[in-house]
Amino acid sequence: MSELALIEQIRREFAPARGRHVVLGIGDDCAILRPPAGSDIVVTTDFTLEGRHFLRGIHPAESVGHRALARGLSDLAAMGATPVAAFLSLALPAALVAKPEGRRWVARFFSGLRTLAERVNVPLAGGDTSESPRETAASGGLILADIVLVGATPRGKALRRSGAKLGDVLYVTGQLGGAAAELAGMLERERPVKVGPAKGHPHLFPDPRLGVGRALLERGLAGACIDVSDGLSTDLAHLCRASGVHAEVEQALLPIHPLASELPAEAALHAALHGGEDYELLFSARAGVRVPKSIAGVPVTRIGRVMPKRAGRPLMVLVKPDSRRVPLEPAGWEHFSRMSKS
């Protein structure tokens, strides 16, 4: 498969990206976007790296494509943004595309990405393709996908991490720990998973909370917002530091995913607090604001509150079921953390 053949395959997979906001899509040196009047543009980019974010021998190709797009969509959701366009840069090993089964993998990758893109109405407006360096792996190279997503929010209204205030209540959407629990089971079995996009697979096919994010912005419900991608503890720490506040979380209130609930109690709690890749939204709201128990069809749960920042007080505290308060350390995912600790 040549680069031109790959680009032609992408053209066939994705309908021409034209519409209200994409004037010119795939096929020229640049895409041309026309954002909605009175809007700010928000941009996010996410790597999906073989061996870091997925394992070719375990993850279905459809899941890899879905998750590559879902990660960026979750960032847009945290800002309350509406997707405008997506851009994909894809590096593939020559050894992969030289074989029929490898080309089938690529087609299935695009199928997973396209299915989610069509569901959330975001066009693929361009990108780039390349051959992976051969020296990256004994197998001949690794797969790398980089997604850039462009979104729009009403001017000056985007949700941010920095808006939490003393006395705010903390909420989270959906359930926590399911992605970590599903991944742990996959790694334990060490064999390919054969499932298609469906609910009940929080790691393989996460559901970006775009509708919730837009509702939080439009209704003025959220003071601060962040997506739970690296783990609740780590992402809450980001929110606290950006807002200059501390926080406490009530363990008994955490909405633990059924897959995590099947684990021993300590493992279930660890998955909910630190597991990551849940792609739920964590947000704060003023104490007097009535937050519905469900927004855009997604359950919303109160899990804690924002506390004043004081010297000597931990950044975050976990309130145990017996009312003991223990420091909650950010222990979710952090790139280079193993390197820095070695």
Buried (B, 14 or more C-beta within 10 A) or exposed (E): BEEEEBBEBBBEBBBBBEBEBBEBBBEEEEBBBEBBEEBBBBBBEBBBBBEEBBBBEBBBBBBBBBBBBBBBBBBBBBBBBBBBBBBBBBBBBEBBBEEEEBBEBBBBBBBBBBBBBEEBEBBBBBBEBEBBEEEBBEEBBBBBBBBBBBBBBBEEBBBBBEBBBBBBBBBBBBBBBBBBBBBBBBEEEEEEBEEBBEEEBBBBBBBBBBBBBBBBBEEEBBBBBBBBBBBBBBBBBBBBBBBEBBBBBBBEBBBBBEBBBEBEEEBBBBBBBBBBBBBBBBBBBBEEBEBEEEBBEBBBBBBBBBBEBEEEEBBBBBBEEEEEEEEBBBBBBEEEEEEEEE
